[in-house]
């Protein structure tokens, strides 16, 4: 017989690991975009480099923040599971990341349409 509580905890831990990997994929994607926007695009255009470098740097910062936030989130969920509790997503951190991503998206649109 399989203990349903143990099985549910096991599935929740595996889901937490998959979610952590999604945070890492998102951060690595942001870092790749940082290289593309900040280095590659200015190298193939005749436009001013500094707007692309600033937005690329923003994507790099965003990638590092997502990586750190994902690690903290993973640890919080694991600690909650050990204690038999639930760890909700901290809304303030999620809002900050969403606003930062939106700002980078708008900045990207601006440099594309202005240049």
C-alpha positions in Angstrom: 0.0 0.0 0.0 1.2 3.5 -0.8 0.7 6.1 1.9 -1.3 8.9 0.2 0.2 11.7 2.3 3.8 10.5 1.5 2.9 10.2 -2.2 1.3 13.7 -2.3 4.4 15.2 -0.6 6.7 13.4 -3.0 4.7 14.8 -6.0 4.7 18.3 -4.5 8.5 18.2 -4.0 8.9 17.1 -7.6 6.6 19.9 -8.7 8.7 22.3 -6.7 11.9 21.1 -8.4 10.2 21.5 -11.9 9.1 25.0 -10.9 12.7 25.8 -9.8 14.0 24.6 -13.1 11.5 26.9 -14.8 12.8 29.9 -12.8 16.3 28.9 -14.0 15.3 28.6 -17.6 13.6 32.0 -17.4 16.7 33.6 -15.9 19.0 32.0 -18.5 16.7 33.2 -21.3 16.9 36.7 -19.9 20.7 36.5 -19.8 20.7 35.3 -23.5 18.4 38.2 -24.4 20.8 40.5 -22.5 23.7 39.4 -24.8 21.6 39.7 -27.9 20.2 43.1 -27.1 23.3 44.5 -25.5 26.0 43.1 -27.7 24.8 41.4 -30.9 22.2 43.9 -32.1 24.5 47.0 -31.7 27.2 45.2 -33.6 25.0 44.7 -36.7 23.4 48.2 -36.8 24.7 51.6 -37.4 22.6 53.1 -34.5 23.9 54.4 -31.2 25.1 51.5 -29.0 24.2 52.9 -25.5 20.4 52.4 -25.6 20.9 48.7 -26.5 23.6 48.3 -23.9 21.4 49.8 -21.2 18.4 47.6 -22.1 20.7 44.6 -22.4 22.1 45.4 -18.9 18.6 45.6 -17.6 17.8 42.1 -19.0 21.0 40.8 -17.3 20.0 42.3 -14.0 16.5 40.8 -14.4 18.0 37.4 -15.2 20.1 37.4 -12.0 17.1 38.6 -9.9 14.9 35.8 -11.3 17.6 33.3 -10.6 17.9 34.5 -7.0 14.2 34.7 -6.5 13.7 31.2 -7.8 16.3 29.8 -5.4 14.7 31.6 -2.5 11.2 30.4 -3.5 12.4 26.8 -3.9 13.9 26.9 -0.4 10.8 28.5 1.1 8.6 25.8 -0.4 10.9 23.0 0.8 10.9 24.4 4.3 7.2 24.7 4.3 6.8 21.1 3.2 9.1 19.9 6.0 7.0 21.7 8.5 3.7 20.6 6.9 2.7 24.1 5.9 2.0 25.9 2.6 4.3 28.7 1.3 2.3 31.1 -0.9 4.0 33.1 -3.5 5.1 36.4 -2.1 3.1 38.9 -4.0 5.5 41.8 -3.6 8.4 39.9 -5.2 6.2 38.7 -8.0 4.9 42.3 -8.7 8.5 43.7 -8.7 9.6 41.1 -11.2 6.6 41.6 -13.4 7.0 45.4 -13.4 10.7 45.1 -14.1 9.9 42.7 -17.1 7.2 45.1 -18.3 9.7 48.0 -18.1 12.2 46.1 -20.1 9.6 45.2 -22.7 8.6 48.8 -23.1 12.2 49.9 -23.3 12.9 47.3 -26.0 9.9 48.5 -28.0 11.1 52.1 -27.7 14.6 51.4 -28.9 13.3 49.3 -31.8 10.8 51.9 -33.0 12.9 55.0 -32.3 16.0 53.6 -34.0 
